[in-house]
């Protein structure tokens, strides 16, 4: 049983490592926000702090959703491996409940952002702040 858990932990660590590396490409700033004005010494303009804030918000919500889902899977595997043990089943049930609460919070945050954008016609994630 401990050999199975050790292998599971190794696979989980490898999957988390891949999940930590792969989203970086998807969340990069898009090329339409970068303008290169010179061939010899390129300068970057049109980069706004709001782009970085939007990327950070999307990254945090995405990572928290992934972590909640992983905890949900771990709780399910823990439930299966409990084999009818009352204490192990109770731990797994608590982990699954907490993971579902975490997923509900993440999806509610996404939904709240989009509802506020639709109702008030403002882009909450990409706030375009005007200079004073």
KEZABA-891272 format. One line per 2 residues: number of its first residue (from 1); their letters; for each residue x negated, y negated, z of C-alpha. Coordinates in steps of 0.25 Angstrom, whole numbers, plus 5000, padded with zeros to 4 digits. Layout:
N
NUM	a	X,Y,Z; ...
END
This chain:
132
1	xx	5000,5000,5000; 4989,4990,5003
3	xx	4982,4994,4990; 4994,4990,4983
5	xx	4995,4977,4990; 4981,4974,4988
7	xx	4982,4976,4973; 4995,4968,4973
9	xx	4988,4956,4980; 4977,4957,4969
11	xx	4987,4956,4958; 4994,4945,4965
13	xx	4981,4937,4966; 4978,4939,4952
15	xx	4992,4935,4948; 4991,4922,4956
17	xx	4977,4919,4951; 4983,4920,4937
19	xx	4995,4911,4941; 4986,4901,4946
21	xx	4978,4900,4934; 4988,4901,4922
23	xx	4998,4889,4926; 4986,4879,4924
25	xx	4987,4880,4909; 5002,4878,4909
27	xx	5003,4866,4918; 4992,4858,4911
29	xx	4995,4844,4906; 5000,4845,4892
31	xx	4991,4839,4881; 5002,4829,4877
33	xx	4998,4821,4890; 4983,4820,4887
35	xx	4978,4810,4876; 4964,4810,4872
37	xx	4960,4797,4867; 4945,4798,4863
39	xx	4937,4809,4856; 4924,4807,4863
41	xx	4929,4804,4877; 4943,4809,4879
43	xx	4952,4802,4889; 4965,4807,4895
45	xx	4976,4798,4896; 4991,4800,4898
47	xx	4989,4808,4910; 4998,4804,4921
49	xx	4999,4809,4936; 5013,4813,4934
51	xx	5008,4824,4924; 4999,4829,4936
53	xx	5011,4828,4946; 5020,4836,4936
55	xx	5009,4847,4934; 5007,4848,4949
57	xx	5022,4849,4952; 5024,4859,4941
59	xx	5012,4867,4946; 5017,4867,4960
61	xx	5031,4872,4957; 5026,4882,4947
63	xx	5016,4888,4957; 5025,4888,4968
65	xx	5036,4895,4960; 5025,4906,4956
67	xx	5021,4908,4970; 5035,4909,4975
69	xx	5037,4920,4964; 5025,4927,4967
71	xx	5029,4928,4982; 5043,4933,4977
73	xx	5035,4944,4970; 5026,4947,4981
75	xx	5039,4948,4991; 5045,4958,4981
77	xx	5033,4966,4980; 5032,4966,4995
79	xx	5046,4970,4997; 5043,4982,4988
81	xx	5031,4986,4995; 5038,4985,5009
83	xx	5044,4998,5006; 5056,4997,5015
85	xx	5047,4991,5027; 5056,4981,5034
87	xx	5045,4971,5037; 5039,4971,5023
89	xx	5052,4970,5017; 5055,4958,5026
91	xx	5042,4951,5022; 5045,4953,5008
93	xx	5059,4948,5009; 5054,4935,5016
95	xx	5044,4933,5005; 5054,4935,4994
97	xx	5063,4925,5001; 5053,4915,5003
99	xx	5048,4916,4988; 5062,4915,4983
101	xx	5064,4902,4992; 5051,4897,4986
103	xx	5056,4900,4972; 5069,4893,4975
105	xx	5061,4880,4980; 5052,4880,4967
107	xx	5064,4881,4958; 5072,4871,4965
109	xx	5061,4861,4964; 5060,4863,4949
111	xx	5075,4862,4948; 5076,4850,4957
113	xx	5065,4843,4948; 5073,4846,4935
115	xx	5087,4842,4941; 5081,4829,4946
117	xx	5075,4826,4932; 5088,4829,4925
119	xx	5097,4821,4935; 5088,4808,4936
121	xx	5080,4809,4923; 5067,4808,4929
123	xx	5055,4817,4928; 5051,4820,4942
125	xx	5039,4829,4939; 5033,4819,4929
127	xx	5035,4805,4936; 5030,4794,4926
129	xx	5026,4784,4936; 5024,4770,4930
131	xx	5012,4762,4934; 5014,4750,4943
END
